[in-house]
Every structure is written in C-alpha cells, then in structure tokens.
Amino acid sequence: MTVLVRGMTEADCAAVAGVRVAGWRFAYRGLLPEAYLAAMSPEEGASAHREQLARAGERGAHLVAERAGEVVGWAAFGPDRSPGAGPGDGELYALYVRPDVVGTGVGRALADEVAARAAALGYGRLSLWVLEGNARGRRFYAKAGFAPDGASEPWEVGGATVVEVRYAKGL
C-alpha cells in the first residue's frame, strides 16, 4: 500500500497525538515505567501538537505519513538543540508510527522525507536521540544511515532514569 508523506496540518493533531501515544507504548514497553505510559493521553497530546506546529518555524517541519487517507505516522525535525550546534546541524526530534504499521515502510518513508527536507533547508548533518535500550529503534536508525556519535546522556522520565544515545548522519 502506498505511503504519502506530507506536511502536518492542525486537522492532523488529534491523529498525531494518537500515533505518538501508541508509538510510545509500543516502543518503550519495558524501558519506561508502565504507569507513565498508561497515563499518557492523546487528548492532552493533541493540544501540545497544536502548539508545536504553530512554533515550527521555517527551519523545520512536522510531517505525517498517510495510508488510505489515514494518518499512521509522524515525524518532526528542526535545528539541533544541542549546546554548540551550528546552523548546519539539524535534529530529528521525533519519529513514530502506529504499532500496526511497524515494518511496512511507513517509518522509512518518514525518515527519507525528513532527510530530504532537512538537506533542502541547508542542513548538512542530522542527529537524533534514542533510548540506549531501544534495540528496535536503534536498528531502524542504523538502516536509515544513522550511527552513534559517542554522545549519551541520562534522561529522567516517570520517576526512572534511562540513558539516551545520540545518532547522526551526514546529508
């Protein structure tokens, strides 16, 4: 089935929030506290996505992936937020797909479109942070051309501390 990747609109916010919550619950099961994942709310997320979309700016984008007219994935990128990052450094802030489309090419279509749009905006490098224990996510990003660059940092979420590692690739 064909995947259409396009810019996110305000009308997509509720669907994107549902994708994000389902994606977190699927990807982070066993890595983050179950109570934290269970408490996530698509309704609250939709409001946050509206705010993020309004602040996206010209140096980034929020994208959705559609199949048969239904939003099944979401990605967001923009300037790298790391201290010392230069104007040519971009960051993939998020990439999530519904669990029922994992492994079908939806994530790859989003990753490819993010890289293409980031390059078109003048970014020469794209980085992302992924949980150290997220083996599926790390394999996905490696297949998309990203590699660990040696940076890592602790992240506290839901009362637990986990480690994130940074992956990067040239564009």
C-alpha positions in Angstrom: 0.0 0.0 0.0 1.3 3.4 -0.9 2.6 5.8 1.8 2.0 9.5 1.3 4.3 11.8 3.4 3.1 15.4 3.7 3.3 18.4 5.9 1.2 18.2 9.1 -1.8 20.5 9.4 -3.8 21.5 12.5 -6.5 19.0 11.4 -4.0 16.2 11.9 -3.2 17.0 15.6 -5.6 14.5 17.2 -4.4 11.7 14.9 -0.8 12.5 15.5 -1.3 12.5 19.3 -2.8 9.0 18.9 0.1 7.9 16.9 2.6 9.3 19.4 0.9 7.7 22.4 0.5 4.3 20.7 4.1 4.6 19.4 5.5 5.3 22.9 3.5 2.5 24.5 4.8 0.1 21.8 8.5 1.3 21.6 9.1 1.9 25.3 7.3 -1.0 26.9 9.7 -2.5 29.4 12.0 0.5 29.1 9.9 3.2 30.8 7.6 2.9 33.8 4.4 1.2 32.8 2.3 3.7 34.9 3.9 6.6 33.0 3.0 5.0 29.6 -0.5 4.1 30.8 -1.1 7.7 31.9 -0.3 9.2 28.5 -3.3 11.0 27.0 -3.9 11.5 23.3 -6.3 14.3 24.2 -3.6 16.3 26.1 -1.1 15.4 23.3 -3.3 17.0 20.6 -3.2 20.3 22.4 0.6 20.1 22.7 0.9 19.2 19.0 -1.1 22.3 18.0 1.3 24.5 20.0 4.4 22.7 18.5 3.0 23.1 15.0 2.4 26.8 15.5 6.1 27.2 16.6 7.7 25.0 13.9 9.3 27.9 12.1 11.0 28.0 8.7 13.9 25.7 9.6 11.9 22.6 10.5 8.8 20.7 9.8 6.2 18.3 11.2 5.3 15.6 8.7 2.6 12.9 8.7 2.5 9.6 6.8 -0.8 8.5 5.4 -2.1 5.2 4.1 -5.5 5.1 2.5 -6.2 8.6 3.8 -5.4 7.7 7.4 -2.6 9.2 9.4 -0.3 6.3 10.5 3.0 8.1 11.3 4.5 11.4 12.4 8.0 12.9 12.4 9.3 16.3 13.4 12.7 18.0 12.8 14.4 21.3 13.1 17.6 23.0 14.3 19.8 20.8 16.6 19.1 21.9 20.2 22.5 20.6 21.5 24.9 23.2 23.0 27.4 24.2 20.4 25.4 23.0 17.4 25.9 25.1 14.3 23.4 26.4 11.7 24.1 23.4 9.5 23.1 20.9 12.2 19.6 19.6 12.2 17.8 17.2 14.7 15.2 14.6 14.2 13.0 15.4 17.2 10.5 12.5 16.8 9.5 9.7 14.5 6.7 7.4 15.5 4.3 5.1 13.6 1.3 3.2 14.7 2.3 -0.3 16.0 0.2 -2.0 13.3 2.4 -0.5 10.6 5.8 -1.1 12.1 7.9 -2.9 9.5 5.8 -1.9 6.5 7.9 1.0 5.2 6.0 3.9 6.8 8.9 4.8 9.2 11.4 4.6 6.3 9.2 6.9 4.2 9.1 9.4 7.0 12.9 9.1 7.7 13.7 9.6 4.0 11.4 12.6 3.7 12.9 14.2 6.8 16.4 13.8 5.4 15.4 15.2 2.0 13.6 18.2 3.5 16.4 18.8 6.0 19.0 18.8 3.2 16.8 21.1 1.2 16.8 23.6 4.1 20.6 23.5 4.2 21.3 21.1 7.0 24.5 19.1 6.4 24.0 16.8 9.4 21.0 15.3 11.1 21.1 13.9 14.7 18.6 12.2 16.9 18.4 10.8 20.4 17.3 7.2 21.0 17.0 5.2 24.2 20.0 3.0 24.7 17.8 0.0 25.5 15.6 0.6 22.4 17.2 -2.1 20.2 14.4 -2.0 17.5 14.7 1.8 17.2 18.5 1.6 17.1 18.4 -1.0 14.3 15.9 1.2 12.4 18.0 4.3 12.6 21.2 2.3 11.6 19.4 1.0 8.5 18.4 4.6 7.7 22.1 5.6 7.7 22.5 7.0 11.2 25.3 5.8 13.5 26.1 6.5 17.2 28.4 9.5 17.5 29.6 8.8 21.1 27.3 11.2 22.9 25.0 9.9 25.6 23.0 11.5 28.5 20.7 10.4 31.2 17.0 11.3 30.9 14.5 11.2 33.8 11.0 10.2 32.8 8.2 8.9 35.0 10.5 8.6 38.0 13.1 6.4 36.2 16.4 7.4 34.7 17.3 6.0 31.3 20.2 6.7 29.0 19.8 8.2 25.6 22.4 7.9 22.9 22.9 10.2 20.0 22.9 9.0 16.4 23.9 11.2 13.5 24.4 11.1 9.7 25.6 13.5 7.1 23.1 14.7 4.5 
